[in-house]
Amino acid sequence: MSVREKILSDLSEIESPNKLNKIYDFIQQFNVTQENRTTVLDLKGSLSDDDAQEMMTIIKNEFSQIEGDWE
């Protein structure tokens, strides 16, 4: 039995709509559509190396420290 067949078999035995909804939501995280892939790839090369480095530096400086009292 393939992994796909095993998963489908296990899913067919689950009767709880709540559990099935949770599984569905989890699976959607892995469901990358061609449209999404194309949209992301369209951005490739739109940021220079210098601009990317500047953004990474800003993010590191602004978000790498926690401010305030966390007791």
PDB file of N, H, CA, C and O in Angstrom:
ATOM      1  N   MET A   1       0.855  -1.178   0.000  1.00  0.00           N
ATOM      2  CA  MET A   1       0.000   0.000   0.000  1.00  0.00           C
ATOM      3  C   MET A   1       0.898   1.238   0.000  1.00  0.00           C
ATOM      4  O   MET A   1       1.823   1.336   0.805  1.00  0.00           O
ATOM      5  N   SER A   2       0.626   2.169  -0.893  1.00  0.00           N
ATOM      6  H   SER A   2      -0.126   2.089  -1.547  1.00  0.00           H
ATOM      7  CA  SER A   2       1.413   3.399  -0.964  1.00  0.00           C
ATOM      8  C   SER A   2       1.069   4.322   0.205  1.00  0.00           C
ATOM      9  O   SER A   2       0.065   4.127   0.891  1.00  0.00           O
ATOM     10  N   VAL A   3       1.895   5.303   0.414  1.00  0.00           N
ATOM     11  H   VAL A   3       2.710   5.461  -0.143  1.00  0.00           H
ATOM     12  CA  VAL A   3       1.640   6.275   1.483  1.00  0.00           C
ATOM     13  C   VAL A   3       0.318   6.993   1.220  1.00  0.00           C
ATOM     14  O   VAL A   3      -0.476   7.193   2.139  1.00  0.00           O
ATOM     15  N   ARG A   4       0.085   7.376  -0.024  1.00  0.00           N
ATOM     16  H   ARG A   4       0.731   7.214  -0.770  1.00  0.00           H
ATOM     17  CA  ARG A   4      -1.166   8.049  -0.383  1.00  0.00           C
ATOM     18  C   ARG A   4      -2.374   7.163  -0.051  1.00  0.00           C
ATOM     19  O   ARG A   4      -3.361   7.629   0.519  1.00  0.00           O
ATOM     20  N   GLU A   5      -2.279   5.912  -0.408  1.00  0.00           N
ATOM     21  H   GLU A   5      -1.477   5.534  -0.871  1.00  0.00           H
ATOM     22  CA  GLU A   5      -3.384   4.974  -0.133  1.00  0.00           C
ATOM     23  C   GLU A   5      -3.601   4.808   1.366  1.00  0.00           C
ATOM     24  O   GLU A   5      -4.741   4.738   1.825  1.00  0.00           O
ATOM     25  N   LYS A   6      -2.519   4.745   2.126  1.00  0.00           N
ATOM     26  H   LYS A   6      -1.593   4.801   1.753  1.00  0.00           H
ATOM     27  CA  LYS A   6      -2.615   4.617   3.581  1.00  0.00           C
ATOM     28  C   LYS A   6      -3.279   5.858   4.188  1.00  0.00           C
ATOM     29  O   LYS A   6      -4.146   5.743   5.055  1.00  0.00           O
ATOM     30  N   ILE A   7      -2.872   7.029   3.734  1.00  0.00           N
ATOM     31  H   ILE A   7      -2.167   7.123   3.030  1.00  0.00           H
ATOM     32  CA  ILE A   7      -3.468   8.269   4.239  1.00  0.00           C
ATOM     33  C   ILE A   7      -4.961   8.303   3.926  1.00  0.00           C
ATOM     34  O   ILE A   7      -5.780   8.616   4.790  1.00  0.00           O
ATOM     35  N   LEU A   8      -5.303   7.979   2.689  1.00  0.00           N
ATOM     36  H   LEU A   8      -4.638   7.725   1.987  1.00  0.00           H
ATOM     37  CA  LEU A   8      -6.719   7.979   2.299  1.00  0.00           C
ATOM     38  C   LEU A   8      -7.513   6.963   3.102  1.00  0.00           C
ATOM     39  O   LEU A   8      -8.652   7.221   3.491  1.00  0.00           O
ATOM     40  N   SER A   9      -6.915   5.823   3.347  1.00  0.00           N
ATOM     41  H   SER A   9      -5.990   5.613   3.032  1.00  0.00           H
ATOM     42  CA  SER A   9      -7.583   4.800   4.154  1.00  0.00           C
ATOM     43  C   SER A   9      -7.813   5.299   5.574  1.00  0.00           C
ATOM     44  O   SER A   9      -8.901   5.138   6.129  1.00  0.00           O
ATOM     45  N   ASP A  10      -6.780   5.907   6.160  1.00  0.00           N
ATOM     46  H   ASP A  10      -5.897   6.038   5.709  1.00  0.00           H
ATOM     47  CA  ASP A  10      -6.909   6.441   7.528  1.00  0.00           C
ATOM     48  C   ASP A  10      -7.960   7.552   7.571  1.00  0.00           C
ATOM     49  O   ASP A  10      -8.758   7.617   8.507  1.00  0.00           O
ATOM     50  N   LEU A  11      -7.962   8.412   6.578  1.00  0.00           N
ATOM     51  H   LEU A  11      -7.314   8.360   5.818  1.00  0.00           H
ATOM     52  CA  LEU A  11      -8.937   9.504   6.543  1.00  0.00           C
ATOM     53  C   LEU A  11     -10.365   8.987   6.428  1.00  0.00           C
ATOM     54  O   LEU A  11     -11.284   9.547   7.026  1.00  0.00           O
ATOM     55  N   SER A  12     -10.547   7.934   5.672  1.00  0.00           N
ATOM     56  H   SER A  12      -9.801   7.479   5.186  1.00  0.00           H
ATOM     57  CA  SER A  12     -11.901   7.407   5.471  1.00  0.00           C
ATOM     58  C   SER A  12     -12.495   6.853   6.759  1.00  0.00           C
ATOM     59  O   SER A  12     -13.709   6.684   6.869  1.00  0.00           O
ATOM     60  N   GLU A  13     -11.640   6.574   7.725  1.00  0.00           N
ATOM     61  H   GLU A  13     -10.653   6.712   7.636  1.00  0.00           H
ATOM     62  CA  GLU A  13     -12.115   6.038   8.999  1.00  0.00           C
ATOM     63  C   GLU A  13     -12.443   7.126  10.021  1.00  0.00           C
ATOM     64  O   GLU A  13     -13.029   6.830  11.062  1.00  0.00           O
ATOM     65  N   ILE A  14     -12.085   8.353   9.748  1.00  0.00           N
ATOM     66  H   ILE A  14     -11.609   8.593   8.902  1.00  0.00           H
ATOM     67  CA  ILE A  14     -12.346   9.457  10.672  1.00  0.00           C
ATOM     68  C   ILE A  14     -13.755   9.980  10.428  1.00  0.00           C
ATOM     69  O   ILE A  14     -14.104  10.357   9.309  1.00  0.00           O
ATOM     70  N   GLU A  15     -14.552  10.000  11.476  1.00  0.00           N
ATOM     71  H   GLU A  15     -14.268   9.694  12.385  1.00  0.00           H
ATOM     72  CA  GLU A  15     -15.935  10.446  11.347  1.00  0.00           C
ATOM     73  C   GLU A  15     -16.174  11.845  11.901  1.00  0.00           C
ATOM     74  O   GLU A  15     -17.168  12.486  11.558  1.00  0.00           O
ATOM     75  N   SER A  16     -15.288  12.313  12.736  1.00  0.00           N
ATOM     76  H   SER A  16     -14.481  11.792  13.014  1.00  0.00           H
ATOM     77  CA  SER A  16     -15.461  13.607  13.384  1.00  0.00           C
ATOM     78  C   SER A  16     -15.246  14.750  12.393  1.00  0.00           C
ATOM     79  O   SER A  16     -14.144  14.902  11.867  1.00  0.00           O
ATOM     80  N   PRO A  17     -16.281  15.562  12.127  1.00  0.00           N
ATOM     81  CA  PRO A  17     -16.108  16.715  11.239  1.00  0.00           C
ATOM     82  C   PRO A  17     -15.044  17.680  11.763  1.00  0.00           C
ATOM     83  O   PRO A  17     -14.309  18.278  10.977  1.00  0.00           O
ATOM     84  N   ASN A  18     -14.960  17.830  13.067  1.00  0.00           N
ATOM     85  H   ASN A  18     -15.557  17.344  13.705  1.00  0.00           H
ATOM     86  CA  ASN A  18     -13.975  18.726  13.671  1.00  0.00           C
ATOM     87  C   ASN A  18     -12.552  18.252  13.355  1.00  0.00           C
ATOM     88  O   ASN A  18     -11.699  19.051  12.968  1.00  0.00           O
ATOM     89  N   LYS A  19     -12.306  16.967  13.520  1.00  0.00           N
ATOM     90  H   LYS A  19     -12.999  16.318  13.834  1.00  0.00           H
ATOM     91  CA  LYS A  19     -10.982  16.425  13.220  1.00  0.00           C
ATOM     92  C   LYS A  19     -10.671  16.550  11.724  1.00  0.00           C
ATOM     93  O   LYS A  19      -9.549  16.891  11.348  1.00  0.00           O
ATOM     94  N   LEU A  20     -11.640  16.279  10.896  1.00  0.00           N
ATOM     95  H   LEU A  20     -12.551  16.002  11.201  1.00  0.00           H
ATOM     96  CA  LEU A  20     -11.433  16.384   9.456  1.00  0.00           C
ATOM     97  C   LEU A  20     -11.138  17.823   9.040  1.00  0.00           C
ATOM     98  O   LEU A  20     -10.302  18.060   8.168  1.00  0.00           O
ATOM     99  N   ASN A  21     -11.818  18.776   9.657  1.00  0.00           N
ATOM    100  H   ASN A  21     -12.497  18.584  10.365  1.00  0.00           H
ATOM    101  CA  ASN A  21     -11.543  20.189   9.368  1.00  0.00           C
ATOM    102  C   ASN A  21     -10.123  20.571   9.769  1.00  0.00           C
ATOM    103  O   ASN A  21      -9.454  21.316   9.053  1.00  0.00           O
ATOM    104  N   LYS A  22      -9.662  20.065  10.911  1.00  0.00           N
ATOM    105  H   LYS A  22     -10.206  19.460  11.493  1.00  0.00           H
ATOM    106  CA  LYS A  22      -8.293  20.348  11.352  1.00  0.00           C
ATOM    107  C   LYS A  22      -7.278  19.747  10.388  1.00  0.00           C
ATOM    108  O   LYS A  22      -6.274  20.376  10.057  1.00  0.00           O
ATOM    109  N   ILE A  23      -7.546  18.534   9.945  1.00  0.00           N
ATOM    110  H   ILE A  23      -8.363  18.022  10.214  1.00  0.00           H
ATOM    111  CA  ILE A  23      -6.655  17.882   8.983  1.00  0.00           C
ATOM    112  C   ILE A  23      -6.649  18.654   7.676  1.00  0.00           C
ATOM    113  O   ILE A  23      -5.590  18.867   7.085  1.00  0.00           O
ATOM    114  N   TYR A  24      -7.814  19.072   7.223  1.00  0.00           N
ATOM    115  H   TYR A  24      -8.674  18.899   7.702  1.00  0.00           H
ATOM    116  CA  TYR A  24      -7.916  19.844   5.983  1.00  0.00           C
ATOM    117  C   TYR A  24      -7.107  21.138   6.083  1.00  0.00           C
ATOM    118  O   TYR A  24      -6.349  21.469   5.171  1.00  0.00           O
ATOM    119  N   ASP A  25      -7.266  21.868   7.186  1.00  0.00           N
ATOM    120  H   ASP A  25      -7.882  21.600   7.927  1.00  0.00           H
ATOM    121  CA  ASP A  25      -6.517  23.116   7.388  1.00  0.00           C
ATOM    122  C   ASP A  25      -5.011  22.857   7.367  1.00  0.00           C
ATOM    123  O   ASP A  25      -4.250  23.640   6.799  1.00  0.00           O
ATOM    124  N   PHE A  26      -4.589  21.765   7.981  1.00  0.00           N
ATOM    125  H   PHE A  26      -5.208  21.128   8.441  1.00  0.00           H
ATOM    126  CA  PHE A  26      -3.168  21.416   8.012  1.00  0.00           C
ATOM    127  C   PHE A  26      -2.661  21.123   6.602  1.00  0.00           C
ATOM    128  O   PHE A  26      -1.593  21.597   6.213  1.00  0.00           O
ATOM    129  N   ILE A  27      -3.406  20.362   5.854  1.00  0.00           N
ATOM    130  H   ILE A  27      -4.273  19.976   6.170  1.00  0.00           H
ATOM    131  CA  ILE A  27      -3.002  19.987   4.498  1.00  0.00           C
ATOM    132  C   ILE A  27      -2.905  21.219   3.593  1.00  0.00           C
ATOM    133  O   ILE A  27      -2.047  21.273   2.712  1.00  0.00           O
ATOM    134  N   GLN A  28      -3.768  22.196   3.804  1.00  0.00           N
ATOM    135  H   GLN A  28      -4.465  22.153   4.519  1.00  0.00           H
ATOM    136  CA  GLN A  28      -3.762  23.393   2.961  1.00  0.00           C
ATOM    137  C   GLN A  28      -2.447  24.155   3.051  1.00  0.00           C
ATOM    138  O   GLN A  28      -2.089  24.886   2.127  1.00  0.00           O
ATOM    139  N   GLN A  29      -1.730  23.993   4.151  1.00  0.00           N
ATOM    140  H   GLN A  29      -2.020  23.399   4.901  1.00  0.00           H
ATOM    141  CA  GLN A  29      -0.428  24.653   4.295  1.00  0.00           C
ATOM    142  C   GLN A  29       0.570  24.143   3.259  1.00  0.00           C
ATOM    143  O   GLN A  29       1.520  24.845   2.912  1.00  0.00           O
ATOM    144  N   PHE A  30       0.357  22.932   2.768  1.00  0.00           N
ATOM    145  H   PHE A  30      -0.414  22.362   3.050  1.00  0.00           H
ATOM    146  CA  PHE A  30       1.273  22.315   1.818  1.00  0.00           C
ATOM    147  C   PHE A  30       0.785  22.428   0.382  1.00  0.00           C
ATOM    148  O   PHE A  30       1.482  22.033  -0.553  1.00  0.00           O
ATOM    149  N   ASN A  31      -0.393  22.958   0.217  1.00  0.00           N
ATOM    150  H   ASN A  31      -0.958  23.279   0.977  1.00  0.00           H
ATOM    151  CA  ASN A  31      -1.012  23.019  -1.101  1.00  0.00           C
ATOM    152  C   ASN A  31      -0.594  24.303  -1.815  1.00  0.00           C
ATOM    153  O   ASN A  31      -1.291  25.316  -1.754  1.00  0.00           O
ATOM    154  N   VAL A  32       0.544  24.246  -2.486  1.00  0.00           N
ATOM    155  H   VAL A  32       1.110  23.423  -2.535  1.00  0.00           H
ATOM    156  CA  VAL A  32       1.052  25.398  -3.222  1.00  0.00           C
ATOM    157  C   VAL A  32       0.557  25.279  -4.656  1.00  0.00           C
ATOM    158  O   VAL A  32       0.927  24.356  -5.381  1.00  0.00           O
ATOM    159  N   THR A  33      -0.267  26.208  -5.045  1.00  0.00           N
ATOM    160  H   THR A  33      -0.567  26.958  -4.457  1.00  0.00           H
ATOM    161  CA  THR A  33      -0.820  26.163  -6.394  1.00  0.00           C
ATOM    162  C   THR A  33       0.161  26.757  -7.388  1.00  0.00           C
ATOM    163  O   THR A  33       1.082  27.478  -7.005  1.00  0.00           O
ATOM    164  N   GLN A  34      -0.035  26.457  -8.654  1.00  0.00           N
ATOM    165  H   GLN A  34      -0.783  25.871  -8.965  1.00  0.00           H
ATOM    166  CA  GLN A  34       0.810  27.018  -9.704  1.00  0.00           C
ATOM    167  C   GLN A  34       0.712  28.540  -9.718  1.00  0.00           C
ATOM    168  O   GLN A  34       1.703  29.227  -9.965  1.00  0.00           O
ATOM    169  N   GLU A  35      -0.477  29.064  -9.453  1.00  0.00           N
ATOM    170  H   GLU A  35      -1.283  28.507  -9.252  1.00  0.00           H
ATOM    171  CA  GLU A  35      -0.662  30.522  -9.425  1.00  0.00           C
ATOM    172  C   GLU A  35       0.212  31.150  -8.351  1.00  0.00           C
ATOM    173  O   GLU A  35       0.867  32.163  -8.599  1.00  0.00           O
ATOM    174  N   ASN A  36       0.229  30.564  -7.162  1.00  0.00           N
ATOM    175  H   ASN A  36      -0.304  29.741  -6.960  1.00  0.00           H
ATOM    176  CA  ASN A  36       1.058  31.089  -6.075  1.00  0.00           C
ATOM    177  C   ASN A  36       2.536  31.034  -6.450  1.00  0.00           C
ATOM    178  O   ASN A  36       3.283  31.983  -6.212  1.00  0.00           O
ATOM    179  N   ARG A  37       2.942  29.929  -7.029  1.00  0.00           N
ATOM    180  H   ARG A  37       2.335  29.158  -7.222  1.00  0.00           H
ATOM    181  CA  ARG A  37       4.336  29.751  -7.421  1.00  0.00           C
ATOM    182  C   ARG A  37       4.732  30.800  -8.461  1.00  0.00           C
ATOM    183  O   ARG A  37       5.806  31.394  -8.373  1.00  0.00           O
ATOM    184  N   THR A  38       3.869  31.021  -9.433  1.00  0.00           N
ATOM    185  H   THR A  38       2.996  30.539  -9.505  1.00  0.00           H
ATOM    186  CA  THR A  38       4.134  32.002 -10.483  1.00  0.00           C
ATOM    187  C   THR A  38       4.222  33.404  -9.902  1.00  0.00           C
ATOM    188  O   THR A  38       5.104  34.175 -10.279  1.00  0.00           O
ATOM    189  N   THR A  39       3.320  33.742  -8.991  1.00  0.00           N
ATOM    190  H   THR A  39       2.603  33.116  -8.685  1.00  0.00           H
ATOM    191  CA  THR A  39       3.319  35.061  -8.368  1.00  0.00           C
ATOM    192  C   THR A  39       4.626  35.323  -7.635  1.00  0.00           C
ATOM    193  O   THR A  39       5.198  36.407  -7.745  1.00  0.00           O
ATOM    194  N   VAL A  40       5.092  34.341  -6.896  1.00  0.00           N
ATOM    195  H   VAL A  40       4.627  33.461  -6.808  1.00  0.00           H
ATOM    196  CA  VAL A  40       6.343  34.505  -6.149  1.00  0.00           C
ATOM    197  C   VAL A  40       7.526  34.603  -7.112  1.00  0.00           C
ATOM    198  O   VAL A  40       8.404  35.449  -6.940  1.00  0.00           O
ATOM    199  N   LEU A  41       7.547  33.743  -8.114  1.00  0.00           N
ATOM    200  H   LEU A  41       6.834  33.056  -8.254  1.00  0.00           H
ATOM    201  CA  LEU A  41       8.670  33.756  -9.050  1.00  0.00           C
ATOM    202  C   LEU A  41       8.714  35.030  -9.878  1.00  0.00           C
ATOM    203  O   LEU A  41       9.784  35.428 -10.339  1.00  0.00           O
ATOM    204  N   ASP A  42       7.568  35.677 -10.075  1.00  0.00           N
ATOM    205  H   ASP A  42       6.699  35.354  -9.701  1.00  0.00           H
ATOM    206  CA  ASP A  42       7.537  36.950 -10.807  1.00  0.00           C
ATOM    207  C   ASP A  42       8.330  38.039 -10.075  1.00  0.00           C
ATOM    208  O   ASP A  42       8.780  39.003 -10.693  1.00  0.00           O
ATOM    209  N   LEU A  43       8.499  37.880  -8.764  1.00  0.00           N
ATOM    210  H   LEU A  43       8.133  37.096  -8.262  1.00  0.00           H
ATOM    211  CA  LEU A  43       9.229  38.869  -7.964  1.00  0.00           C
ATOM    212  C   LEU A  43      10.733  38.638  -7.986  1.00  0.00           C
ATOM    213  O   LEU A  43      11.502  39.492  -7.545  1.00  0.00           O
ATOM    214  N   LYS A  44      11.152  37.492  -8.496  1.00  0.00           N
ATOM    215  H   LYS A  44      10.527  36.798  -8.855  1.00  0.00           H
ATOM    216  CA  LYS A  44      12.566  37.139  -8.529  1.00  0.00           C
ATOM    217  C   LYS A  44      13.370  38.219  -9.254  1.00  0.00           C
ATOM    218  O   LYS A  44      13.040  38.626 -10.368  1.00  0.00           O
ATOM    219  N   GLY A  45      14.432  38.669  -8.586  1.00  0.00           N
ATOM    220  H   GLY A  45      14.700  38.338  -7.681  1.00  0.00           H
ATOM    221  CA  GLY A  45      15.315  39.649  -9.195  1.00  0.00           C
ATOM    222  C   GLY A  45      14.842  41.088  -9.094  1.00  0.00           C
ATOM    223  O   GLY A  45      15.502  41.988  -9.614  1.00  0.00           O
ATOM    224  N   SER A  46      13.716  41.323  -8.440  1.00  0.00           N
ATOM    225  H   SER A  46      13.181  40.592  -8.018  1.00  0.00           H
ATOM    226  CA  SER A  46      13.188  42.683  -8.367  1.00  0.00           C
ATOM    227  C   SER A  46      13.853  43.510  -7.265  1.00  0.00           C
ATOM    228  O   SER A  46      13.623  44.715  -7.163  1.00  0.00           O
ATOM    229  N   LEU A  47      14.669  42.864  -6.450  1.00  0.00           N
ATOM    230  H   LEU A  47      14.856  41.885  -6.533  1.00  0.00           H
ATOM    231  CA  LEU A  47      15.346  43.537  -5.353  1.00  0.00           C
ATOM    232  C   LEU A  47      16.852  43.351  -5.546  1.00  0.00           C
ATOM    233  O   LEU A  47      17.330  42.228  -5.701  1.00  0.00           O
ATOM    234  N   SER A  48      17.579  44.438  -5.537  1.00  0.00           N
ATOM    235  H   SER A  48      17.191  45.351  -5.411  1.00  0.00           H
ATOM    236  CA  SER A  48      19.030  44.332  -5.702  1.00  0.00           C
ATOM    237  C   SER A  48      19.641  43.698  -4.451  1.00  0.00           C
ATOM    238  O   SER A  48      19.024  43.674  -3.386  1.00  0.00           O
ATOM    239  N   ASP A  49      20.856  43.188  -4.601  1.00  0.00           N
ATOM    240  H   ASP A  49      21.357  43.207  -5.466  1.00  0.00           H
ATOM    241  CA  ASP A  49      21.555  42.597  -3.458  1.00  0.00           C
ATOM    242  C   ASP A  49      21.766  43.622  -2.350  1.00  0.00           C
ATOM    243  O   ASP A  49      21.637  43.302  -1.168  1.00  0.00           O
ATOM    244  N   ASP A  50      22.092  44.856  -2.736  1.00  0.00           N
ATOM    245  H   ASP A  50      22.197  45.116  -3.696  1.00  0.00           H
ATOM    246  CA  ASP A  50      22.301  45.910  -1.737  1.00  0.00           C
ATOM    247  C   ASP A  50      21.014  46.222  -0.984  1.00  0.00           C
ATOM    248  O   ASP A  50      21.024  46.372   0.238  1.00  0.00           O
ATOM    249  N   ASP A  51      19.900  46.321  -1.718  1.00  0.00           N
ATOM    250  H   ASP A  51      19.892  46.199  -2.711  1.00  0.00           H
ATOM    251  CA  ASP A  51      18.612  46.595  -1.073  1.00  0.00           C
ATOM    252  C   ASP A  51      18.207  45.441  -0.160  1.00  0.00           C
ATOM    253  O   ASP A  51      17.681  45.663   0.931  1.00  0.00           O
ATOM    254  N   ALA A  52      18.450  44.218  -0.604  1.00  0.00           N
ATOM    255  H   ALA A  52      18.877  44.038  -1.490  1.00  0.00           H
ATOM    256  CA  ALA A  52      18.119  43.054   0.215  1.00  0.00           C
ATOM    257  C   ALA A  52      18.938  43.050   1.490  1.00  0.00           C
ATOM    258  O   ALA A  52      18.411  42.772   2.567  1.00  0.00           O
ATOM    259  N   GLN A  53      20.225  43.355   1.379  1.00  0.00           N
ATOM    260  H   GLN A  53      20.653  43.580   0.504  1.00  0.00           H
ATOM    261  CA  GLN A  53      21.084  43.398   2.559  1.00  0.00           C
ATOM    262  C   GLN A  53      20.631  44.492   3.518  1.00  0.00           C
ATOM    263  O   GLN A  53      20.629  44.293   4.733  1.00  0.00           O
ATOM    264  N   GLU A  54      20.246  45.645   2.976  1.00  0.00           N
ATOM    265  H   GLU A  54      20.248  45.806   1.989  1.00  0.00           H
ATOM    266  CA  GLU A  54      19.757  46.739   3.816  1.00  0.00           C
ATOM    267  C   GLU A  54      18.485  46.327   4.556  1.00  0.00           C
ATOM    268  O   GLU A  54      18.334  46.611   5.744  1.00  0.00           O
ATOM    269  N   MET A  55      17.576  45.662   3.855  1.00  0.00           N
ATOM    270  H   MET A  55      17.699  45.432   2.889  1.00  0.00           H
ATOM    271  CA  MET A  55      16.340  45.203   4.498  1.00  0.00           C
ATOM    272  C   MET A  55      16.638  44.201   5.605  1.00  0.00           C
ATOM    273  O   MET A  55      16.045  44.260   6.682  1.00  0.00           O
ATOM    274  N   MET A  56      17.567  43.272   5.333  1.00  0.00           N
ATOM    275  H   MET A  56      18.049  43.223   4.458  1.00  0.00           H
ATOM    276  CA  MET A  56      17.914  42.275   6.348  1.00  0.00           C
ATOM    277  C   MET A  56      18.530  42.937   7.579  1.00  0.00           C
ATOM    278  O   MET A  56      18.255  42.529   8.707  1.00  0.00           O
ATOM    279  N   THR A  57      19.354  43.945   7.368  1.00  0.00           N
ATOM    280  H   THR A  57      19.578  44.277   6.452  1.00  0.00           H
ATOM    281  CA  THR A  57      19.969  44.672   8.482  1.00  0.00           C
ATOM    282  C   THR A  57      18.920  45.405   9.303  1.00  0.00           C
ATOM    283  O   THR A  57      18.958  45.375  10.533  1.00  0.00           O
ATOM    284  N   ILE A  58      17.991  46.060   8.634  1.00  0.00           N
ATOM    285  H   ILE A  58      17.961  46.085   7.635  1.00  0.00           H
ATOM    286  CA  ILE A  58      16.915  46.779   9.337  1.00  0.00           C
ATOM    287  C   ILE A  58      16.071  45.808  10.147  1.00  0.00           C
ATOM    288  O   ILE A  58      15.772  46.069  11.312  1.00  0.00           O
ATOM    289  N   ILE A  59      15.686  44.696   9.546  1.00  0.00           N
ATOM    290  H   ILE A  59      15.929  44.483   8.600  1.00  0.00           H
ATOM    291  CA  ILE A  59      14.862  43.701  10.251  1.00  0.00           C
ATOM    292  C   ILE A  59      15.615  43.171  11.466  1.00  0.00           C
ATOM    293  O   ILE A  59      15.042  43.054  12.549  1.00  0.00           O
ATOM    294  N   LYS A  60      16.890  42.850  11.293  1.00  0.00           N
ATOM    295  H   LYS A  60      17.355  42.945  10.413  1.00  0.00           H
ATOM    296  CA  LYS A  60      17.688  42.346  12.412  1.00  0.00           C
ATOM    297  C   LYS A  60      17.763  43.381  13.527  1.00  0.00           C
ATOM    298  O   LYS A  60      17.580  43.046  14.697  1.00  0.00           O
ATOM    299  N   ASN A  61      18.032  44.642  13.172  1.00  0.00           N
ATOM    300  H   ASN A  61      18.180  44.914  12.222  1.00  0.00           H
ATOM    301  CA  ASN A  61      18.163  45.689  14.184  1.00  0.00           C
ATOM    302  C   ASN A  61      16.848  45.976  14.903  1.00  0.00           C
ATOM    303  O   ASN A  61      16.838  46.224  16.109  1.00  0.00           O
ATOM    304  N   GLU A  62      15.754  45.943  14.173  1.00  0.00           N
ATOM    305  H   GLU A  62      15.763  45.741  13.193  1.00  0.00           H
ATOM    306  CA  GLU A  62      14.463  46.317  14.748  1.00  0.00           C
ATOM    307  C   GLU A  62      13.772  45.176  15.502  1.00  0.00           C
ATOM    308  O   GLU A  62      13.019  45.419  16.445  1.00  0.00           O
ATOM    309  N   PHE A  63      14.026  43.941  15.088  1.00  0.00           N
ATOM    310  H   PHE A  63      14.637  43.743  14.322  1.00  0.00           H
ATOM    311  CA  PHE A  63      13.237  42.839  15.635  1.00  0.00           C
ATOM    312  C   PHE A  63      14.043  41.783  16.383  1.00  0.00           C
ATOM    313  O   PHE A  63      13.477  40.771  16.796  1.00  0.00           O
ATOM    314  N   SER A  64      15.325  41.983  16.566  1.00  0.00           N
ATOM    315  H   SER A  64      15.785  42.805  16.231  1.00  0.00           H
ATOM    316  CA  SER A  64      16.122  40.962  17.238  1.00  0.00           C
ATOM    317  C   SER A  64      16.205  41.168  18.748  1.00  0.00           C
ATOM    318  O   SER A  64      16.783  40.344  19.457  1.00  0.00           O
ATOM    319  N   GLN A  65      15.635  42.251  19.235  1.00  0.00           N
ATOM    320  H   GLN A  65      15.166  42.920  18.659  1.00  0.00           H
ATOM    321  CA  GLN A  65      15.657  42.526  20.671  1.00  0.00           C
ATOM    322  C   GLN A  65      14.242  42.730  21.195  1.00  0.00           C
ATOM    323  O   GLN A  65      13.378  43.300  20.529  1.00  0.00           O
ATOM    324  N   ILE A  66      14.041  42.243  22.410  1.00  0.00           N
ATOM    325  H   ILE A  66      14.743  41.780  22.951  1.00  0.00           H
ATOM    326  CA  ILE A  66      12.729  42.420  23.055  1.00  0.00           C
ATOM    327  C   ILE A  66      12.832  43.607  23.993  1.00  0.00           C
ATOM    328  O   ILE A  66      13.712  43.659  24.852  1.00  0.00           O
ATOM    329  N   GLU A  67      11.935  44.548  23.825  1.00  0.00           N
ATOM    330  H   GLU A  67      11.220  44.505  23.127  1.00  0.00           H
ATOM    331  CA  GLU A  67      11.930  45.724  24.682  1.00  0.00           C
ATOM    332  C   GLU A  67      10.930  45.542  25.815  1.00  0.00           C
ATOM    333  O   GLU A  67       9.963  44.791  25.687  1.00  0.00           O
ATOM    334  N   GLY A  68      11.163  46.216  26.897  1.00  0.00           N
ATOM    335  H   GLY A  68      11.948  46.826  27.001  1.00  0.00           H
ATOM    336  CA  GLY A  68      10.220  46.211  28.005  1.00  0.00           C
ATOM    337  C   GLY A  68      10.505  45.129  29.012  1.00  0.00           C
ATOM    338  O   GLY A  68      11.446  44.348  28.870  1.00  0.00           O
ATOM    339  N   ASP A  69       9.663  45.096  30.047  1.00  0.00           N
ATOM    340  H   ASP A  69       8.898  45.730  30.162  1.00  0.00           H
ATOM    341  CA  ASP A  69       9.799  44.153  31.145  1.00  0.00           C
ATOM    342  C   ASP A  69       8.978  42.906  30.849  1.00  0.00           C
ATOM    343  O   ASP A  69       7.762  43.002  30.681  1.00  0.00           O
ATOM    344  N   TRP A  70       9.614  41.731  30.782  1.00  0.00           N
ATOM    345  H   TRP A  70      10.601  41.653  30.919  1.00  0.00           H
ATOM    346  CA  TRP A  70       8.931  40.480  30.445  1.00  0.00           C
ATOM    347  C   TRP A  70       8.920  39.512  31.611  1.00  0.00           C
ATOM    348  O   TRP A  70       9.106  38.310  31.422  1.00  0.00           O
ATOM    349  N   GLU A  71       8.704  40.017  32.804  1.00  0.00           N
ATOM    350  H   GLU A  71       8.552  40.993  32.957  1.00  0.00           H
ATOM    351  CA  GLU A  71       8.677  39.137  33.986  1.00  0.00           C
ATOM    352  C   GLU A  71       7.314  38.566  34.180  1.00  0.00           C
ATOM    353  O   GLU A  71       7.092  37.803  35.120  1.00  0.00           O
TER     354      GLU A  71
END
